[in-house]
Amino acid sequence: MASAQPIPSQWVLAEPAGTAVPLDRYWLLLGDPLVDEFVARAQTENLDLAQAVTRLRAARAGLRQARAARVPTINGSGSARRDVGDLASDDVQFSLGADAAWEADLFGRIDAGVDAARGDLRAAGYSLGDLERVIVAQVASQTVTARSLAAQLAIARETLANQEDNLQIARWRNQAGLVSALDVEQARTQRAQTAASIPQLESNLVAVANAISTLIGEPPGRVYRALTEAPRAVPAPPADIALAAPADTLRRRPDVSAAEARLAADLDRVGVARAQLYPLARLSGTIGTSATDVGDLFDLVTGNVFASLSQLIFDGGRARGQIESAQAIADGSLADWRKSILVALEEVESSAVELDTSAAQVTQLIEANEGAQNAALLARSQYQAGLIDFQRLLVTESQLLSTRNAQVNAEAARALAFISLARALGGGWSVPEGAGLEDTTAKGPAK
């Protein structure tokens, strides 16, 4: 298996020129106060992040355990004894003692274990950062989706009001004998279809609001009220974002760094497994004293020091099996690291193109929406004057409804593409404290 992953020197499909954005707080560029509020809540209250913090704590404790193998182990003991029976002495025998043991790390087994634990800690820190990056993007994306659903719901209600007017006009004209009952039935059908879409939009908005509530660690209800009580248009992101070189982008990605740290830790564990084949040197010693009176305990102190050297001769292939297992795990981590690089490159390229295409689509749909609105106004006035039949009005207003919804969807797609690109560039996370990453700030997000 190849150990290196080729990285292109420049982007193939994405346009690197654009405006530099603060990736650590890119969601502020959306200009939506609810996005700002919800992201801030998620960063402090999200329960997935809370679980990741506990995994970081466990990894930190694992590093302390591994480092402890470098120093001697000392155990103390004490006892008091009194014999019983006819010939027993009335004296109480007191004793104190201590045992010490230390392993000489001749072939790097302990150092490799410490390095592996340090790699686990770094991987846990980067994984926490990556989870924050993902959750921030999820919260921002869900809020944009909620804004889109609320806008479509408002469009549906406005359209329903117009269609109720059309139905009333059709009934008046039918009663006057100017049109047949066909116009009335078509108007009823159009109105009912629009009315039927409103409950589904309301249900979708509730579902998205509740999903946001879970992400920010609170029960459902408040988020939905905030979205409905203070409606806003779908946020408009910056049109162009400057892209760093692929290699620099990969250094900002916490998922790539986490995969790299896991690979390093697994390679160190291969060294730990191999060290079983080499001699093991230990030093141990004891010291003790005893007396029948506490004041005489240290009058006579005895002790010994013992050095031992052991070498594995035969274990039925257990050690070799552990080496092969550790090597297989390391090979898997290598593949995962290479995959994380390819996924990062894919996400940047795809998101950048999606941002460009959705922005162009919004521009065209704005013009289409203006034309559809003018056409609907003309058609409604012409129908009232009896210049066109209801079928023409029906087609024109259906086009208007479709165009308005398409524009909202395109605006949401543009905002979502911006969030996706900022996330792909490694934005939306901060270096966790106590993860051993402070000396690698080049791998953190741009500040």
N, C-alpha and C positions, 0 to 999 in steps of 0.2 A: 504494500500500500504506500502510495506517495505520502511524504510527510509534510509537503508544502502545498499551499493553495495559491495559485496564481491570482493576482489582483490587477485589474486594469489600471492604467495610469490616468485615465479620464473617463467620464461618463459617455456612454454610447448613444443613448436616446434622450437623456435628460439634458436640459439647457442649463449650464452652471451659472450663467450671469443672472444677476438679480439683486434684490435688496437683502442685506444682512439682517437677520432677526435674532433676538435673544432666545436661544433654544431652551434655556432653563425655565423661561416663563412665557413661552410662545403663545399660550392661550389668551394672554392679555390683549394680543393684537386683534382678537375677534371683537373686542369692544362690547361684550355682553356681560352685565354684572352678575347674572345667575351662573354663567360659566365660571367666573372668578370665584364666586362663593362656593359652588359645589366642588370645584377642584381643591380649594383650600380645606374644605371639610373632609374630602376623601383622603388627603395627604396625612391627616391626623387621626381620622376615625375609621378608616377602612379596615375591616377585620381580616382580610387576606394579608394586608401589610402587617397587621399585628402578629399574625402567625409567622410571617417571614422574619420579623424581629426576634421572635423566640428561637427560630433556627439559627439566626446570627449569634444569639447568646450562647446556644449550645455549641456552635463551632468555636467560639471564643474560649469556652470552658475546655473543649477538646484540645486546643493549643496549649493551655496551661497544663493539662495532664501530660501531654507529650513532652513538654519542657521539663517536667518534674523528673523524668527518667534520667536526666543528666546529673542529678545530685543524689547523694547517698540517702538511703532510707534508714531511719533510726526509730526504734521502738523501745519504749521503757517498760519496766515491770517492777512490781513490788509485792511483797507478801508478808504475812505474819502467821506463825505456826506455833501451836502448843499441843504437846502430846497429852493423851489421856490414858488412864489405866493405873493399876496398882504400883507399877514401877516407873511411871512417867514422871518426868521432871516438871516442876512448876514454872520453869523459865519459859518465856515466849521468845521464839526465834524470829528476828526481823531480817529481811533481805531486800536489797535493791539491785537492779541490774538494767543493762541497756544492750541492745543488739543493733548493729549497723551493717548495711550491705550496700555495695556500689558496683555498678557494671562499667568496666572500661570499654568505651566505644571504639574499639580498634579498627573496625571495618565499616563504620558509618551507619550502623543500623538505627541508632537513636537519632542521629542527625537527620537521616532520611525520614524518620517518623515525624520529627518536628517540622521538617519542610512540607511533608504531606499535610499535616494539620494546619500549617500556615496557608497552604493552598486551599484547603477546605474553607478556612475563614474568609479568604479573599473571594472565593466563589460564592459563599453565602452573602457577602457584602454586595457583590455585583448583582447577584440574583435579587436581592432586596431592591437595589436601584432599578433593575429591569422591571420588576413588578410595579414599582411606582410609575415608571415610564408608561407601562401598559394601562394601568388604572387611570392615570391622568388623561390619557387619550380616550379611554372608554367613557369617562365622565363627560369630557368635552363633546365627544361624538354623540352621546345620548342626548345631551342638552340641545345640540343642533338639530337632531332628529325630532325632538319634542317641539322645538320652534317650528320646524317644517310642518308637523302634523297640526299644530295650532293654527298655522297660516292656512292650511288646506281646509281646516274646519271652518274658519272664518269665511273663506271663499265659498264653501258649500252653503253656509247660512245666507250669505248675500245673494247667491244664485237662487236659492230657494225662495227668497222674498221676491225677486224679479219674476220667477216662474209663477208664483201665486198671482202676481199682477197680470201676467200673460193669460193665465187661466181665466181670470175674471173678465179680461177684455174679450177673450174668445167666447165666453158665455153671453156677454152683451151683444156681440155681433151675431151670434147664432140666434138669440132671441129676436133680434131685429131682422132676421132673415137674410143677412148679408153673407153668411158662411154656413156650411153644413155642420152637422154634429161631429164630423171627423176632426175638425180643428179642436173642439172641446176635448175629445178623447185623446188626441195627441198631446195637448197641453197637460191633461191629467197624468198621462204616462210619464212625460218629462219631469213633472214636479215630483211624482212618487219615486222615480229613480234617484233623483237628487236627495230627497228626504231619507231614502233607504241608506245612502252612503254616510249620513251623519252619525248614526250610532256606532258604526264600525270605526270611524275616525276617532270618536270619543273613547271607544274601548282601547284603541291603539295608543292614544295619548296617555291614558291611565296606566297602561302596561309599561310604557317607557318611563313615565314619572316614577312608578314604583321601582323599576330597575335602578334608577338614579338614587332613590332612597336607600336601597340596599348597598350600593357602592359607597355612599357617604355615611353608612352606619347608623341609619335612623329608621323608624317605622314609616310606612306609607302615609301619605296625607299632605304633609307640609309642602313637599316639592310640587305636587299637583296644583295646590292652591297658588303657589308662587308663579307657576307657569301660566295659569289661567287668569289670575288677578292682575298681572302686569305683562300683557302680551307684547312681544316685540317682533320685528322682522327677522328673518334668518340672517345671522351675522355674515358680513362680507370680509373675507380675509385679504391680506396683501396679494397682489396679482402675481408677483415673481419673487422667488426666494433664492438667494445665493447659495450655491452648493459648494462645499469644500471638496477637495480631492477625495477619491474613494478610500485611500489609505487613512486619511485624517478622519473621515467619517467613521470608519471601522474602529478607530481608537476611541471614539466617543460612545460607541454602542456598548452598553453594559452587558447585553446578552453574549456578545462576542468575547468580551473580557472574562465573563463568568465561565464560558466554555474553555477558554485558554487556561484559566486558573484550575478548573477541574482536570484538564489534561496534565498540567504540571504536577498536581497532587497525585494523580494515578501513576504517573511515571516514577514519582518518589516512592510510591508503595511497591513498585516493582523492585526498587533497590532494597526496601525493607525485607521483601521476600527472599531476595538473593542472599542477603546477609546471613540467613539461616545456614547456608552452606559453609560458612567460615567459622573459625574458632571463636568461642565466647569466653572472655576473661572476667572474673568476678573477684572482688575483695570483700571479706566479711570479718566481723570481729564482735567480741562480746566483752563486757566489763561488768563486774558484780561485787557485792560485798554483803556480809551477813554478820549479825551480832545478836546477843541476848538483851542488849540495851540500846535504845535509840541513839544515845550519845556516843556509843562505841562503833557505830555503823561503818565509819570511814577509817577505822584503825587498820583494817586489813582489806585491801582491794586487790582483786585478781582479774585477769582478763586474758584474751588471746586474739590473735590476728590470723586469718586464713585466706590464702590466695588459691584460686582454682582456675583451671583452663579446660574447657570441654569442646569436643568436636563431634559433630554429627557424623555417624558412620553408616547407619542404615535406618530408614523409617518407612520402608515399603513404597517410596515415591511420593510421600505426603508433601515434602518441601518442594520437590519439582512440580507437583501439581499446583501448589500455591503460587509458584512463580509463573506458570503458564496461565493460571487464572488471572493474576494481576496484569500480565502482559495483554491478555485478551480484553480486559476492562480498559486498559490504556489505549488499545487500538480502537475500541469503540468510542472513547472520548476524543480521539484524534478525528474520527469521522464526524462526530458531532460538532467539533470546532470548525472543521472545513465547511460543514453544512451551514453553520450559523453565519459564516462569511457570505456564502452564496445567497442566503435568505436576505441578509442585510442589503446586498447589492440589488437584488430583485425588488425589494420594497422601495428603495429610493428611486430606481428607474421607473417603476410602474406608477408610484404616487406623483412624481414630477410630471409625467405625461398626463396623468388624470387631472392634475390641477390646471394644466394648460388647456386641455380639451374642454373641461367643464367651464372654464372662464369664457372660452370662445362660444360655447353653447348658451351661456347666460346672456351674452351680448346679442346673439341672434334672437333669443326668445323674448328679450325686452322689446325689440322691434316688432316681433310677431304679436306680442300681447297688446301693444299700442294699436296695431292694425285691427286686431280682433275686437277690441273695445269700441273703436270707431265704427266698425262694421255692424256690431250688435246695436249700437245706438241708432244708426240709420235704418237697420232692418226693423227695429221696434216701432220707430215713427212711421215707416212706410206701411207696416202691417196695420197700425191704427188708422192710417188714411186709406186702407184698402188697396194699396198699390202692389202688394205681394201677398202670396198665400202663406199660411202658417208653416208649411214645410220649409220655406226659405228661412223664416225666423228661427225655426227649430234647429236647422243646420248651423246657422250663424251663432246662436247662443251656445250650442254644444261645442263649437270650435273655440269660443271664448273661454268656456269652463276648462276645456282640455289644455288650452295654451297657458292659462293662469296657473293651473296645477303643474304643468311642465316647467314653467319658470321657477316656481317654488322648489320643485325637485332638483332642478339644475343648480339653484343657489345653494341648496343643502349639499349637493354633491361637490360643489366647489369648496365649501367650508370643510366638509369631511376629507376631501383630498388634501387640503392644507394641513389638517390635523394629522392625517396619515403620513404626509411627507415630513412634518416636523418630528413626529415619533420615529420615522425611519432614519432621520439624521441623528438620532440619539438625544432628542430633546425631552424635557419633562421629568428629569430625575436629579437627585442630589447625592453626593457622596455620603454614605452612612457613617456615623461616628463609631469608632471602635472596631472597624473592619480591616484595618491595616492598609487602607487605600489612600491615606493622606499624602503618601510620598509618590503617588502616581496620578497627580492631578491632571496630567496630560490626557489621561483616559477618561476624565470626567466631562460633563457637558460644558459647552461654552458658557462663560459667565458674562 
